[in-house]
Amino acid sequence: MFVFRNYTVENLFDESVRFSGYGDISDIPEADSYLWFYNVPVGVVNNHTVDEINGIADKLKFVSDKIPSSASFYIFTLENLFKVVVCDSDCKVADAIASFNELAWKIASEKSNVRVIDFGDFLSLHSPENWINWKFYFLSQMVISPAIAPAFKDWWNRKLTELTRARKKCLVLDLDNTLWSGVLGEDGISGVKMNGDYPGNAFMYFQEALVSLADSGIIIALCSKNNEADVKELWEKNPFVKLGPKHIAAYRINWQNKADNIRELAKELNIGLDSMVFVDDNPTERELVRQQLPMVSVPEFPKRPYGLMEFYAVLVNDYFRTYRLTNEDLAKTEQYKANAYRASEQAKFSDLTDFIRSLDIHIDIVKANEFNIPRIAQMTQKTNQFNLTTHRYTEADINAFIDNGADIYCISVSDKFGDNGITGEIIVSSDGELADVDTLLLSCRILGKEIEKAFVKSVLNILFDKGIRTITAKYIATRKNAQVADFYDRIGFERVAETADSYDYQLQMSSKFEIPDYYRITIN
């Protein structure tokens, strides 16, 4: 990493990090990532400070145009570490800071490799009097006090982890004393509390917060020991329900073992148990799930309802926080509901081909572009089951592939039940008549209809039209992708080498593949 800075910040980073000179942007060395870490100039003459902030903005514009799209570029928001105002109505410095931060967000919206980091988030964890140690400032231009340097390192490492980790997919919720106060079977649909005075108001806030999670693409499922008919009656008749059927992708409302129910939910939703978070007020139920399903995350539930909003913050920060939402995230609940309808429809058919034909499947194959690159990167970080190599890539990595001439295609799938959005991708590097498949993955939501074969064969036909005749590929085994170990075998590749945890493949193409006509395929 290379850091652009205007003060001494070396003590805040590891030894491997390189730094610019103070305020120097004349040299932009090659690096895998860059950080813009300028602070508001420490001073008391507002006009001078405003001029310097405007100069910092000009420098940022210049540097952002020079950073290659293949490298991650992080921009810290500008914060005023020494905010002493003589005249309360003088907002020039505050306005200049706001203008700079607006510029940073604008750059991030235009460049997929840029991320804005709220430096104020770190500062809010410490008292303002601890931000600067004037002794070190005057001795060495060290603008951040050494006393909070260890805390900064921890915070920055967490931020970097948040930016690259795959967030959990599914939140599994209990009902009684979790989404409302009281026990439905004892208190009735009008006796449970989720509005009005405490504790009902705390549960109302919690439900509203969970709706925002659902709206951000988190799958909401229920696992409750209750009578299903009672819960449905509550949904229908209680006017204070905030988190209702439209937000819920699947549920198990019965008197069975909750660990078994969660296994069934994972199977129905076709997601891994390690992508699920289970929330229940009952410590016995939590412990049961921890012991029987150790891959499921089970946070501690607050002992009192007034702790629910702090608990919600823990859920977001530990499991569900993400930098950017894709269109697929926003439609996640409806997509999983549509999958349930597909499963119900499939049960009516004894022949798979007849079922597939009945779905009226549309497949759009699109080259990587500025609009789908965020989703393409996201899928490499989240997809585990149908993922032949499980390479994890950032948006900057995807841009680097494109800059190096790789062909990257993604697939969008829709049928009569709904639109699954972008649900697969392939990354191919080529040299003359030879091509190599670096990444091939598909979301579990579209499996079971042989769409994966139609997608790969379509891309291979594209490569054939470009003069490519030999394609190599690899399968790398993980704990979760055993189901695709023989995928390349099934579409005609020859296995040419094998180790305990990987297979090497090769395909010689002498003609194009035929693809069933019941798929409506568009290539853009």
C-alpha positions as CSV (number, residue, x, y, z in Angstrom):
1,M,0.0,0.0,0.0
2,F,1.1,3.6,-0.8
3,V,-0.2,6.4,1.4
4,F,-0.7,10.0,0.2
5,R,-0.4,12.2,3.3
6,N,0.2,15.8,4.5
7,Y,1.3,14.9,8.0
8,T,3.4,12.2,9.8
9,V,1.3,9.1,9.9
10,E,3.9,6.4,9.6
11,N,3.3,5.2,13.2
12,L,-0.2,4.3,12.3
13,F,0.7,1.6,9.7
14,D,2.7,-1.5,9.3
15,E,6.3,-1.4,8.1
16,S,5.4,-2.6,4.6
17,V,3.4,0.5,3.8
18,R,5.1,3.3,1.8
19,F,4.4,7.0,2.0
20,S,4.5,10.1,-0.1
21,G,6.3,13.2,1.0
22,Y,4.2,15.8,2.9
23,G,1.6,17.0,0.4
24,D,3.6,15.5,-2.4
25,I,1.7,14.0,-5.4
26,S,4.5,14.2,-8.0
27,D,5.4,10.5,-7.6
28,I,2.7,7.8,-7.9
29,P,4.6,4.6,-7.6
30,E,3.2,1.2,-8.6
31,A,1.3,-0.4,-5.8
32,D,-1.5,-2.9,-5.3
33,S,-3.5,-0.3,-3.3
34,Y,-3.4,3.4,-2.4
35,L,-4.7,5.4,0.5
36,W,-5.5,9.1,0.6
37,F,-5.0,10.2,4.2
38,Y,-5.0,14.0,4.4
39,N,-6.0,15.9,7.5
40,V,-7.4,19.4,7.7
41,P,-4.4,21.7,8.1
42,V,-4.0,22.5,11.8
43,G,-4.3,26.3,12.1
44,V,-6.5,29.2,13.3
45,V,-6.6,31.5,10.2
46,N,-9.7,30.2,8.5
47,N,-9.1,31.8,5.1
48,H,-5.7,30.1,4.9
49,T,-7.3,26.8,6.0
50,V,-10.0,27.0,3.4
51,D,-7.4,27.7,0.6
52,E,-5.4,24.6,1.8
53,I,-8.5,22.4,1.8
54,N,-9.3,23.5,-1.7
55,G,-5.8,22.7,-2.7
56,I,-6.1,19.2,-1.2
57,A,-9.3,18.7,-3.3
58,D,-7.4,19.6,-6.5
59,K,-4.7,17.2,-5.6
60,L,-7.2,14.4,-5.0
61,K,-8.8,15.0,-8.4
62,F,-5.4,14.8,-10.0
63,V,-4.3,11.6,-8.2
64,S,-7.7,9.8,-8.7
65,D,-7.3,10.2,-12.4
66,K,-3.7,8.7,-12.3
67,I,-4.5,5.6,-10.1
68,P,-5.0,2.6,-12.3
69,S,-8.4,1.0,-12.2
70,S,-6.7,-2.3,-11.3
71,A,-5.6,-1.0,-7.9
72,S,-7.8,-0.3,-4.9
73,F,-7.9,3.4,-3.9
74,Y,-9.2,4.2,-0.4
75,I,-10.0,7.8,0.5
76,F,-10.4,8.9,4.1
77,T,-12.9,11.6,4.7
78,L,-11.4,14.9,5.7
79,E,-11.9,15.7,9.4
80,N,-11.1,18.7,11.5
81,L,-8.9,17.6,14.4
82,F,-8.6,21.1,15.9
83,K,-12.0,22.7,15.7
84,V,-11.7,26.0,17.5
85,V,-14.2,28.5,16.2
86,V,-14.0,32.2,17.2
87,C,-17.2,33.2,15.4
88,D,-20.0,30.6,15.5
89,S,-21.5,31.9,12.2
90,D,-18.2,31.4,10.3
91,C,-18.8,28.2,8.4
92,K,-16.1,28.5,5.7
93,V,-13.9,25.7,7.0
94,A,-16.8,23.4,7.6
95,D,-18.2,24.1,4.2
96,A,-14.8,23.5,2.6
97,I,-14.6,20.1,4.4
98,A,-18.1,19.2,3.3
99,S,-17.2,20.1,-0.3
100,F,-14.1,17.9,-0.2
101,N,-16.0,14.9,1.2
102,E,-18.7,15.3,-1.4
103,L,-16.0,15.3,-4.0
104,A,-14.6,12.0,-2.6
105,W,-18.0,10.3,-2.7
106,K,-18.5,11.6,-6.3
107,I,-15.2,10.0,-7.3
108,A,-16.1,6.7,-5.6
109,S,-19.5,6.7,-7.4
110,E,-17.7,7.1,-10.8
111,K,-14.8,4.6,-10.2
112,S,-15.4,1.1,-9.1
113,N,-12.0,0.7,-7.5
114,V,-12.5,3.7,-5.2
115,R,-13.8,3.3,-1.6
116,V,-14.5,6.2,0.7
117,I,-13.7,5.5,4.4
118,D,-15.3,7.6,7.1
119,F,-12.4,8.7,9.2
120,G,-14.8,10.4,11.5
121,D,-16.0,6.9,12.5
122,F,-12.6,6.2,14.1
123,L,-12.4,9.7,15.7
124,S,-15.8,9.2,17.3
125,L,-14.4,6.4,19.4
126,H,-12.1,8.8,21.2
127,S,-12.5,12.1,23.0
128,P,-11.4,15.1,20.9
129,E,-8.8,16.0,23.5
130,N,-7.1,12.7,22.8
131,W,-6.9,13.2,19.0
132,I,-3.7,15.4,19.0
133,N,-0.7,15.3,21.3
134,W,0.7,18.7,20.8
135,K,4.2,17.7,21.9
136,F,4.5,15.1,19.1
137,Y,2.8,17.5,16.7
138,F,5.3,20.2,17.1
139,L,8.3,17.9,17.3
140,S,7.5,15.7,14.3
141,Q,4.3,16.9,12.5
142,M,2.5,13.9,14.0
143,V,-1.1,14.8,13.7
144,I,-2.7,11.7,15.3
145,S,-1.6,11.1,18.9
146,P,0.6,8.1,19.4
147,A,-1.7,7.1,22.3
148,I,-4.5,6.1,20.0
149,A,-2.2,4.7,17.3
150,P,-2.8,1.0,18.4
151,A,-6.6,1.6,18.3
152,F,-6.2,3.1,14.8
153,K,-4.4,0.0,13.5
154,D,-7.1,-2.2,14.9
155,W,-9.8,0.0,13.4
156,W,-8.1,0.1,10.0
157,N,-7.6,-3.6,9.8
158,R,-11.2,-4.2,10.6
159,K,-12.2,-1.8,7.8
160,L,-10.0,-3.6,5.3
161,T,-11.6,-6.9,6.4
162,E,-15.1,-5.4,6.0
163,L,-14.3,-4.3,2.5
164,T,-13.2,-7.7,1.4
165,R,-15.1,-10.2,3.4
166,A,-18.3,-11.9,2.2
167,R,-21.2,-10.9,4.5
168,K,-23.6,-13.5,5.9
169,K,-26.5,-14.2,3.7
170,C,-29.4,-15.2,6.0
171,L,-30.8,-14.1,9.4
172,V,-32.9,-16.8,11.1
173,L,-35.2,-15.4,13.7
174,D,-37.2,-16.7,16.6
175,L,-40.5,-15.0,17.3
176,D,-41.7,-15.0,21.0
177,N,-39.7,-12.5,23.0
178,T,-37.5,-11.9,20.0
179,L,-39.7,-10.0,17.5
180,W,-42.3,-9.1,20.1
181,S,-42.7,-9.1,23.9
182,G,-44.7,-12.1,25.1
183,V,-45.6,-15.6,24.1
184,L,-48.1,-15.8,21.3
185,G,-49.7,-19.1,22.4
186,E,-50.4,-17.6,25.8
187,D,-50.9,-13.9,25.3
188,G,-52.8,-14.1,22.0
189,I,-52.4,-11.9,18.9
190,S,-53.5,-8.8,20.7
191,G,-51.5,-9.6,23.9
192,V,-48.0,-9.7,22.5
193,K,-46.4,-6.2,22.5
194,M,-44.6,-4.6,19.5
195,N,-45.7,-1.0,19.8
196,G,-46.7,1.6,22.3
197,D,-44.8,2.0,25.6
198,Y,-41.8,-0.1,26.8
199,P,-41.1,-2.9,26.1
200,G,-43.3,-2.9,23.0
201,N,-41.6,0.2,21.5
202,A,-38.2,-1.5,21.7
203,F,-39.5,-4.5,19.7
204,M,-41.1,-2.1,17.2
205,Y,-37.8,-0.4,16.6
206,F,-36.1,-3.8,16.3
207,Q,-38.5,-5.0,13.7
208,E,-38.2,-1.8,11.7
209,A,-34.4,-2.3,11.8
210,L,-34.7,-5.8,10.6
211,V,-36.8,-4.7,7.7
212,S,-33.9,-2.5,6.6
213,L,-31.7,-5.6,6.6
214,A,-34.2,-7.4,4.4
215,D,-34.3,-4.4,2.1
216,S,-30.5,-4.5,1.8
217,G,-30.5,-8.1,0.5
218,I,-30.3,-10.2,3.7
219,I,-32.5,-13.3,3.6
220,I,-34.9,-13.3,6.5
221,A,-36.1,-16.7,7.7
222,L,-38.1,-17.7,10.8
223,C,-37.5,-20.7,13.1
224,S,-40.0,-20.7,16.0
225,K,-41.8,-23.1,18.3
226,N,-45.3,-22.0,17.7
227,N,-48.5,-23.0,16.0
228,E,-48.2,-21.9,12.3
229,A,-51.9,-21.0,12.2
230,D,-51.5,-18.6,15.2
231,V,-48.6,-16.8,13.6
232,K,-50.4,-16.4,10.3
233,E,-53.4,-15.0,12.1
234,L,-51.2,-12.5,13.9
235,W,-49.7,-11.4,10.5
236,E,-53.2,-10.9,9.2
237,K,-54.8,-9.2,12.1
238,N,-52.2,-7.4,14.2
239,P,-51.7,-3.9,12.7
240,F,-48.4,-3.3,14.4
241,V,-46.4,-6.0,12.6
242,K,-43.5,-4.4,10.8
243,L,-41.5,-7.5,9.8
244,G,-44.2,-9.6,8.0
245,P,-44.6,-12.2,5.2
246,K,-43.4,-10.0,2.4
247,H,-40.0,-9.8,4.1
248,I,-39.7,-13.5,4.9
249,A,-38.2,-15.9,2.4
250,A,-38.8,-19.1,4.3
251,Y,-39.9,-20.3,7.7
252,R,-40.2,-23.3,10.0
253,I,-42.9,-22.7,12.6
254,N,-43.5,-25.9,14.4
255,W,-42.4,-27.8,17.5
256,Q,-39.4,-29.6,16.1
257,N,-35.8,-29.4,17.1
258,K,-34.5,-26.0,16.0
259,A,-31.2,-27.3,14.7
260,D,-33.1,-29.7,12.4
261,N,-35.3,-26.9,11.3
262,I,-32.3,-24.7,10.5
263,R,-30.8,-27.5,8.4
264,E,-34.1,-27.7,6.5
265,L,-34.1,-24.0,5.9
266,A,-30.6,-24.1,4.6
267,K,-31.5,-26.9,2.2
268,E,-34.7,-25.1,1.1
269,L,-32.8,-21.8,0.5
270,N,-29.8,-23.7,-1.0
271,I,-27.3,-21.8,1.1
272,G,-24.5,-23.0,3.4
273,L,-25.1,-23.2,7.1
274,D,-22.0,-21.0,7.6
275,S,-23.8,-18.2,5.8
276,M,-26.6,-18.1,8.5
277,V,-27.0,-16.2,11.7
278,F,-29.5,-17.5,14.3
279,V,-31.1,-15.1,16.7
280,D,-33.2,-16.4,19.7
281,D,-33.9,-15.0,23.1
282,N,-33.7,-18.5,24.7
283,P,-30.2,-19.4,25.8
284,T,-31.0,-23.1,25.7
285,E,-32.0,-22.9,22.1
286,R,-28.9,-20.9,21.3
287,E,-26.7,-23.4,22.9
288,L,-28.4,-26.3,21.1
289,V,-27.7,-24.7,17.8
290,R,-24.1,-23.8,18.7
291,Q,-23.4,-27.5,19.6
292,Q,-25.2,-29.2,16.8
293,L,-24.5,-26.6,14.1
294,P,-21.2,-25.0,15.0
295,M,-20.9,-23.4,11.5
296,V,-24.0,-21.2,12.2
297,S,-23.2,-17.9,13.9
298,V,-25.2,-17.5,17.1
299,P,-24.7,-14.1,18.9
300,E,-25.8,-13.5,22.4
301,F,-29.3,-11.9,22.7
302,P,-29.7,-8.9,25.0
303,K,-31.1,-9.7,28.5
304,R,-33.5,-6.7,28.4
305,P,-35.5,-5.3,25.5
306,Y,-33.8,-1.9,25.8
307,G,-30.6,-3.5,24.5
308,L,-32.2,-4.5,21.2
309,M,-30.9,-1.6,19.2
310,E,-27.4,-2.1,20.4
311,F,-27.8,-5.7,19.5
312,Y,-28.9,-4.7,16.0
313,A,-25.7,-2.7,15.6
314,V,-23.7,-5.8,16.6
315,L,-25.6,-7.8,13.9
316,V,-24.8,-5.3,11.2
317,N,-21.2,-4.7,12.1
318,D,-20.3,-8.3,12.8
319,Y,-22.2,-10.1,10.0
320,F,-24.1,-8.0,7.5
321,R,-22.2,-4.8,6.8
322,T,-21.1,-4.2,3.2
323,Y,-19.7,-1.3,1.3
324,R,-22.0,-1.4,-1.8
325,L,-25.4,-3.0,-2.6
326,T,-26.1,-4.5,-6.0
327,N,-29.4,-4.8,-7.8
328,E,-29.3,-8.5,-7.0
329,D,-29.0,-7.7,-3.3
330,L,-32.1,-5.5,-3.3
331,A,-34.2,-8.2,-4.9
332,K,-33.0,-11.1,-2.8
333,T,-36.1,-12.0,-0.9
334,E,-38.3,-12.1,-4.0
335,Q,-35.7,-14.2,-5.8
336,Y,-35.7,-16.8,-3.0
337,K,-39.5,-16.9,-2.9
338,A,-39.6,-17.4,-6.6
339,N,-37.3,-20.4,-6.2
340,A,-39.8,-21.9,-3.8
341,Y,-42.4,-21.6,-6.5
342,R,-40.1,-23.2,-9.0
343,A,-39.6,-26.2,-6.7
344,S,-43.3,-26.5,-6.3
345,E,-43.8,-26.4,-10.0
346,Q,-41.0,-29.0,-10.6
347,A,-42.9,-31.5,-8.5
348,K,-45.6,-31.6,-11.1
349,F,-43.2,-32.9,-13.8
350,S,-41.7,-36.4,-14.1
351,D,-39.3,-35.3,-16.9
352,L,-36.7,-32.6,-16.2
353,T,-36.6,-31.4,-19.9
354,D,-40.4,-30.8,-19.8
355,F,-40.0,-28.9,-16.6
356,I,-37.2,-26.7,-18.0
357,R,-39.1,-26.1,-21.2
358,S,-42.2,-25.0,-19.2
359,L,-40.2,-22.3,-17.3
360,D,-39.5,-20.2,-20.4
361,I,-35.9,-19.5,-19.3
362,H,-34.2,-16.4,-20.6
363,I,-30.4,-16.2,-20.4
364,D,-28.5,-12.9,-21.0
365,I,-24.8,-13.2,-21.3
366,V,-23.1,-9.9,-20.9
367,K,-19.4,-8.8,-21.0
368,A,-18.1,-7.2,-17.9
369,N,-18.7,-3.4,-17.7
370,E,-18.7,-0.6,-15.2
371,F,-22.2,-1.4,-14.2
372,N,-21.8,-5.1,-13.4
373,I,-18.2,-5.2,-12.2
374,P,-19.3,-4.7,-8.5
375,R,-21.6,-7.7,-8.7
376,I,-19.0,-9.8,-10.5
377,A,-16.5,-9.1,-7.7
378,Q,-19.1,-9.7,-5.1
379,M,-19.9,-13.2,-6.5
380,T,-16.3,-14.3,-6.3
381,Q,-16.3,-13.4,-2.6
382,K,-19.6,-15.0,-1.7
383,T,-20.1,-18.0,-4.0
384,N,-18.8,-21.3,-2.6
385,Q,-20.8,-24.4,-3.9
386,F,-20.7,-24.0,-7.7
387,N,-17.3,-22.4,-7.8
388,L,-14.6,-24.3,-9.6
389,T,-11.5,-22.5,-8.3
390,T,-12.9,-20.2,-5.4
391,H,-10.6,-17.4,-6.3
392,R,-11.6,-14.3,-4.4
393,Y,-11.4,-11.0,-6.2
394,T,-12.0,-7.3,-5.6
395,E,-13.4,-4.9,-8.1
396,A,-9.8,-3.7,-8.7
397,D,-8.8,-7.2,-9.4
398,I,-11.6,-7.6,-12.0
399,N,-10.5,-4.3,-13.6
400,A,-6.9,-5.7,-13.7
401,F,-8.2,-8.8,-15.6
402,I,-9.9,-6.5,-18.1
403,D,-6.9,-4.3,-18.5
404,N,-4.8,-7.4,-19.3
405,G,-7.2,-8.5,-22.0
406,A,-9.2,-11.1,-20.2
407,D,-12.7,-12.0,-21.4
408,I,-15.2,-11.8,-18.5
409,Y,-18.8,-12.7,-19.0
410,C,-21.7,-12.7,-16.5
411,I,-25.1,-14.3,-16.8
412,S,-28.5,-13.0,-15.9
413,V,-31.3,-15.5,-15.7
414,S,-35.1,-15.0,-15.7
415,D,-38.1,-17.2,-16.2
416,K,-41.9,-17.1,-15.8
417,F,-41.5,-16.9,-12.0
418,G,-39.2,-13.9,-11.8
419,D,-35.8,-12.4,-12.5
420,N,-32.8,-13.9,-10.6
421,G,-30.5,-11.1,-11.8
422,I,-26.8,-11.6,-12.3
423,T,-26.1,-15.1,-11.0
424,G,-22.9,-16.4,-12.7
425,E,-19.6,-15.5,-14.3
426,I,-16.6,-16.8,-16.2
427,I,-13.2,-15.3,-16.4
428,V,-11.1,-16.4,-19.4
429,S,-7.5,-15.3,-20.3
430,S,-6.4,-16.0,-23.9
431,D,-3.3,-16.0,-25.9
432,G,-3.6,-16.8,-29.6
433,E,-5.5,-20.1,-30.0
434,L,-5.1,-20.9,-26.3
435,A,-7.5,-19.8,-23.5
436,D,-7.5,-20.6,-19.8
437,V,-10.5,-20.5,-17.5
438,D,-9.5,-18.7,-14.3
439,T,-12.9,-18.6,-12.7
440,L,-16.3,-20.2,-13.3
441,L,-19.1,-19.9,-10.8
442,L,-22.9,-19.8,-10.5
443,S,-25.2,-18.9,-7.8
444,C,-27.0,-21.9,-6.2
445,R,-30.3,-20.1,-6.9
446,I,-30.2,-21.1,-10.6
447,L,-28.9,-24.6,-10.3
448,G,-30.9,-27.7,-11.2
449,K,-32.0,-26.6,-14.6
450,E,-28.7,-27.2,-16.5
451,I,-28.3,-23.5,-17.1
452,E,-24.7,-23.9,-16.1
453,K,-24.1,-26.1,-19.2
454,A,-25.9,-23.7,-21.5
455,F,-23.9,-20.7,-20.2
456,V,-20.4,-22.4,-20.4
457,K,-21.1,-23.8,-23.9
458,S,-22.3,-20.4,-25.1
459,V,-19.1,-18.8,-23.9
460,L,-17.0,-21.6,-25.4
461,N,-18.8,-20.9,-28.7
462,I,-17.9,-17.2,-28.4
463,L,-14.2,-18.2,-27.9
464,F,-14.4,-20.5,-30.9
465,D,-15.6,-17.7,-33.1
466,K,-12.6,-15.7,-31.9
467,G,-10.3,-18.4,-33.2
468,I,-9.6,-20.2,-29.9
469,R,-9.3,-23.9,-30.3
470,T,-7.7,-25.1,-27.0
471,I,-9.1,-24.3,-23.6
472,T,-7.6,-25.3,-20.3
473,A,-9.3,-25.2,-16.9
474,K,-8.9,-26.3,-13.4
475,Y,-11.0,-27.6,-10.5
476,I,-9.6,-26.8,-7.0
477,A,-11.4,-28.7,-4.2
478,T,-12.7,-26.9,-1.2
479,R,-14.8,-28.0,1.7
480,K,-17.9,-26.8,-0.1
481,N,-17.6,-27.3,-3.9
482,A,-17.5,-31.1,-4.2
483,Q,-20.7,-31.1,-6.2
484,V,-18.8,-29.5,-9.2
485,A,-15.8,-31.8,-9.1
486,D,-16.7,-33.5,-12.3
487,F,-18.4,-30.5,-14.1
488,Y,-15.8,-30.1,-16.8
489,D,-15.9,-33.9,-17.4
490,R,-19.7,-33.6,-18.0
491,I,-19.3,-31.0,-20.8
492,G,-16.5,-32.7,-22.7
493,F,-13.2,-31.6,-21.2
494,E,-10.4,-34.1,-20.8
495,R,-8.9,-34.5,-17.4
496,V,-5.1,-34.3,-18.1
497,A,-3.7,-34.2,-14.5
498,E,-4.9,-34.9,-11.0
499,T,-3.7,-34.3,-7.5
500,A,-5.5,-35.0,-4.2
501,D,-7.3,-31.6,-4.3
502,S,-7.2,-30.4,-7.9
503,Y,-7.9,-31.5,-11.5
504,D,-6.4,-30.0,-14.6
505,Y,-8.5,-30.1,-17.8
506,Q,-8.1,-29.4,-21.5
507,L,-10.6,-29.2,-24.3
508,Q,-9.8,-29.2,-28.0
509,M,-12.6,-27.5,-30.0
510,S,-13.1,-28.5,-33.6
511,S,-16.7,-27.2,-33.8
512,K,-19.2,-25.2,-31.8
513,F,-21.5,-26.8,-29.2
514,E,-25.2,-27.3,-29.8
515,I,-27.4,-25.7,-27.1
516,P,-31.0,-26.8,-26.5
517,D,-33.5,-24.4,-28.0
518,Y,-35.7,-24.2,-24.9
519,Y,-33.2,-21.6,-23.5
520,R,-33.6,-18.2,-24.9
521,I,-30.1,-16.9,-25.0
522,T,-29.0,-13.3,-25.7
523,I,-25.3,-12.4,-26.0
524,N,-24.3,-8.7,-25.5
